[in-house]
Amino acid sequence: MRTVDGRVAGRRGQATRQKLLDCLAEMLATSPYRDVKVIDVARMAGTSPATFYQYFPDVEGAVLEIADEMAKEASGLTDIVAGRSWAGKSGMSAAEDLVEGFLAFWRKNDAILRVVELGAAEGDKRFGKIRMKVLNAVVSPLQETVKQLQSKRKVDASVNPGAIAGALVVMLAGISSHQKGFQSWGAKQADLKPNLALLVHLGVTGRKPSASK
């Protein structure tokens, strides 16, 4: 771990750096990204702006550090999809696990994901790259799943695996960022998950799920 000027940070320095990141993450959960200032983060961490600048060029640089770590955690979403069977009743179980895991990941990282979405929407390639890394953690294994089903002639050959996988994941991302809004439409969290799982199952297999256990 190095400081902005290239020096190797010691154990104490690494602890200070991590505390600054933790405080920034906490502030992002309660304040608009544009309103967060270096002096506020430093004060919350019990240090000075000068110390902050030893580790990060600015607030945006620190935010990107948090976003990078979050994107690494997204690899856990790949494990939910990769190697799963979508045949028979197993297909609905796979869809339910994907929905549950995706929604949980989004809830846990909601604050930083909002910043990533904003940066990507504004054309910042750094945030755009992080956003794609998160989405690809699911798109890639889901795309491979559709290809495998096609090889077994269980999904029509006219279906484009990349298109269907990408559409499903973008749908999940959009819904995940709007989970609370569904309540105004009369859809509780308990209603959202099974209906999302149904859509994912239909998208991947092209079939209604088998009867529940």
N, C-alpha and C positions, 0 to 999 in steps of 0.2 A: 504494500500500500504506500503510495507516494503522495506528497503534497503537490500543490500547484506548481511550485518552482523545482520539482523533481527530487526533493529530498525524501528519503525513506522514513515513513512515520513509525515511531515506536509504539509499544503497546498502549501507552497512555494517549498518544496522539490518535491511534486507531479508535480508542474508546470515545474520545471527544468527537471524532468525525462521525461515528455511528450515532452518538447522542444528538448531534445536529440533524442528521437524517431522520431520526425518530421524531424529533420535535417538529421538523418540517412536515412530515407525514401527518402528524396530529393536527397541525394547523390547516393543512389542505382539506381535512375532513370537516372543518367548520368555517373556513374562509375561502372566498373566491381566489383562484390562483393568482390573478393580477394584483390582488391586494396584499399578498404576503411579501414582507420586506426582510432584508438581511438582518437589520437591527432587531426585528421582532423575534426571528428565529434564534439569534444569538442570545437575546435576553432570556428567552424561554429555556435555553440550554444552559444558562448560567455562565455564559462566556461573552466574548466581545466580537464585534463585526470583523476586527482584524484577524481573529482566530478563524472565523468562518471563511475568510478569503484565503487562508492558508491551504484549505482543502477543496474549495469550490470557487470557480470564477464568478459565479452569480447564483441567484435562486434557481434560474432555469437549469444551470449545470447540475445543481443538486437534485432537482426534480428528475432529470434524465437518469441520474444514478439510481433513484428509487424505482423509476420505471423499468430500467434494465433488470433490476433484481426481480421485480414482479413478473417480467417476461420470462425469466428463467424458471419461475415457479409454474408457469403455464405448461411446462413439459409434463406435469402431472396429469393434465387433461388428455394428453396423448395416450397415457396408460389406460385411461377409462375406455378408449375406443379400440385401440390396437389389439388384434387377435381375438376379438369377441365374435361369437356366433350370432347371426341374425336369422337363423332358421327357427321356424315354429315359435313357441313361447319364449325362447331365448332372445328373439328379436325385440320384443317389447321390453324385456328386462334390460337389454343393452341400451335401448332408447331412453328408458327411465333413468338409468345410471348416468348417461351423458347429460341429460337435462338437469338432474340434481347436482352433478359435479360442476357444470357450467354456471348455473345460477349461484351456487355457493362461492365459486371462485370470484364471480363478479361482485357479489355482496362484500366479500372480504377486501377486495381491492378497488371498491367503488370510487374512492376519492382520487387515487392516482389514475385510474382508467378514464375518469372524466377529463382530467388534464390531457391525457394522451389523445383522447378523441378530439378535444378542442384543437390541440396542436396539429394533428393530422388533417383536420378539416380546414385549417388555415394554410395548409400546404407545406408545413415544416416536415422535411423529409426524415429528420431524426425521429420525430414522433410517429410518422407514418411507418417507418421501418419497425418500430417497436410494436405498433398495432398489428402489423402483418405477422410478426413473430408469434404474437398471442393467438391470432386467428388460425394461423397455419398449424399450430399445435393440435388443432382438431380437424381442420380441412384436409390435411395430408392423410392421416389414417382413415378418415371417413371416405375420402376419394378412393383409397386402396380397397376399402370394404366394398364399395360399389363395383369396382373392377373385378373383384373376386366373385361377386354374385353374378356378374355378367358372364364370366368364364364358365360358370356352372349353369348358365342359361336360366337363372332365376330373376334376372333383371333384363329388360329389353335392351338390345344392342344400340338402339337409337338414343338412349340416355347418355348424356355427357357427364362422366363422373366428376370432373372438376366443377362444372356448372351447378350440379345438384348439391355437391358437398359445400361449395362456397355459398350458395343461396341459403342452405340450412344454417350454416354457422353465422352468417351475417344476420339472419333472422333471430337466432339465439342471442347474439350480441345486442341487437336493438331492443329486444324484449327484456334482456337482463338489465339494461340501463334504465328501463322504464317500469320496473317491477311494481313500485308503489302506485303508479298511475292506473294500473289495472283495477284497483279497488273502486275507482270512480266509475268504472264500467260494470260494476257488480261481480267482478271476478276476484275471488279470494286467492291467496297463495296456494291453498289446497286444491283449488280448481285449475290453477295455471299449469302446474307440473304435469298432470296426466294428459291434458289437452296438448301441451307442447310435445310430450313424448309420442302422442298419436301422430302429430304432424311429422316428427322426425322419422318415425317408423314408416309412415307412408312414403316419405321422400326417399328414404334409402332403399326400401324393398319394393315399393310400388304396390303394396298389398295391405289390406287391413290386418291388424294383429290377430294372432290366434286367440282363442278363448282363454280368459284368465284362469290361473291355477285355482 
